[in-house]
Amino acid sequence: MNRRTCLQTIVASSFIATAGCLESLSPGDEESTRSRADGVTLGPPEQDLSEASHPSYGEEFPAVAFPDPLTGETVSTEQFVGERTTLMTFFYTSCPDGACPALLLRLRRAQEVAAEEGYGDDAAFLAMTFDPERDTEAELRAYADQQGVDLDAGNWHFLRPNRYEDAKASLTEQFGLPLEKRDADEYENLEYMFPHYNYIFLVNEQGRIERVYPDGATVDPSQIVDDFETVVTA
């Protein structure tokens, strides 16, 4: 069993949920002593996540492909290799505690700055739902409007797996982020919910991970914008 598979098993077996979205699978905050990884622009992050279950700094980003119901096409992370720098996160529109809107706000802010600074055509913003049962095309379109997403920019994609099982397999096996569907008895008018992890990934146009933000819902948006701009304009 390799390191990542082993750690996924450990994390999954000790998965403790809060009322809404969890923040991090990191092994701890410590100053990284690694040198700059090959094929990246940014130096090593302060928080060393190299032993976490998810892909990390300097590693290749997982290749996934899911339908974008708003454009009618299948979108793959691989199609942006050699073309665009990418920010990707995971969410569901019924999130009861505000974490998912906070994640999308940070992608949206980066999208706004990309348009203002003229590098929107070199950027891609991917938001993958893991609740396809409720996150229909109409719901995602309404959510985009609610969150202020610019769909006309042509650089934003909502990824929607056909089944929850497909989303769970992708997050757990490819991204190392265990996903669990639970009853939402504590929330009125919400049948089920997903305690999950508030991750944002910054991936350069070579398909290498420049940054992982495990506290994506609370990290300063300007930090993400600055990191993204540094990578996309390098």
Secondary structure, 3 states (H helix, E strand, C coil): CCHHHHHHHHHHHCCCCCCCCECCCCCCCCCCCCCCCCCCCCCCCCCCCCCCCCCCCCCECCCCEEEECCCCEEEEHHHHCCCCEEEEEEECCCCCCCHHHHHHHHHHHHHHHHHHHCCHHHEEEEEEECCCCCCCHHHHHHHHHHHCCCHHHCCEEEECCCCHHHHHHHHHHHCCCCCCCEECCCCCCCCEECCCECCEEEECCCCEEEEEECCCCCCCHHHHHHHHHHHHCC
